[in-house]
Amino acid sequence: MNPLDFYIDGAWVRPLGGETLEVIDPSTERAIAAISLGTRADLDLGVAAARHAFTLYSQWSREQRLDLLAAIIEGYRQHSEALAELVHREMGAPLSLAHSAHVPAGLGHLQRAFEVLRDYEFDRAHGSTLISREAIGVCGLITPWNWPLNQLTCKIAPALAAGCTLVLKPSEKAPLSAMLLADILHQAGVPKGVFNLINGDGPTLGDGIARHPDIDMVSFTGSTGAGIAVAKAAADTVKRVSQELGGKSANLILADADFDAAVRHGVSSCLRNSGQSCNAPTRLLVPRAQLARAIDIARSVAAHICFDDSQVSSAMGPLANGAQFERVQALIGAAIEQGARLVCGGVGRPEGVTQGYFVKPTVFADVHPHMPIAREEVFGPVLVIIAYDTEEEAIAIANDSPYGLSGYVTAGTLERARAVARRLRTGMVHLNGSKADNGAPFGGYKQSGNGREWGVHGLEDYLEVKSMFGYQP
């Protein structure tokens, strides 16, 4: 594997263009590799290979695809150390987090796709009609830099399970783990043309994937603005577009909850992965009578964050790239100017840190729900605390957002948490500190997207539905 090459039609090949881009380690701000930026001509080669391979691969039996996924899972396990190291270097996740979360997330999606494929009913009888689900075709996958292995595998695994062929454009800011994954797929025996990887930027390659007439579906994860551009570019060819976009998730702590534990868990969850998670609980809603206590707890959690792996449970890495660092700094500065009360953190690097895209864990209070800092997705370690007077008001504040990806509710009883969760206009809700379930659908309402990933729903995103009338006598 040469980082300057692309993986097309079963081999690493030289790109047709000559433009390159450095991959920067966000901890040191130094280049660790250079990749090629693909052209539309490179994309055409990848799509042609995928189109040619689809004819045979889409007819593979369930058993053949299960054997392939099993080989990929084994290869992924064997390369887990190298994958963790690449994620650490390309997007800045502490090694402890890369080992405990990033790599296991990818493995979990591969294993889940295997389980779903093993048990899924592709054919279902409806009277004399057979309703059959079959591979949608050539799929263009566009993935982000914040959870690279998670986003790669939750698209690649179900697409392969469905019988689709793929053209992947990973984030040009964090492409190295994707390139190693391509090698793993190759070693596992993925047939020529079934999987293709081409590096490139959004305006050239991302737009090209969305517009390409021989791509049947685009699966995109990224910002809402970029998702809108993808959808518009895809419209002329009427291809399916599945999107997992931004979020500004509310975390409702109800008055009868175990308050200290709930706030501590909420703040830690917001800061995890340096706040670079679309479903992060970035709006903490607390009863007004307990606002001061919430502020003290948040300040305490932030104060224990370290910027190396010396304390595994509280280690926080840098933001993944310089552009995101500058954006987050600007949003923090604007919030201060607009009157939000700075509890801790603020602009600039943490004390004692002289290099890297590190951001101070930042908490704001006295935040009005209509302030930009309470409505815009920051994608950094920034939490806003909003006080409410009644449960009805808390639900209204939570739902007053252009996003609807995830929500969080903690209450004294599970019954009460369930009742509030049903009123949140979000695709997911975590009850009383529960973790995500990779067998359940992941996705959101409103401007958080229109598709679902993970589990059975993730597989069905890559399937067409065919009705065969008169199939039974």
Disulfide bonds with the S-S distance in Angstrom:
none
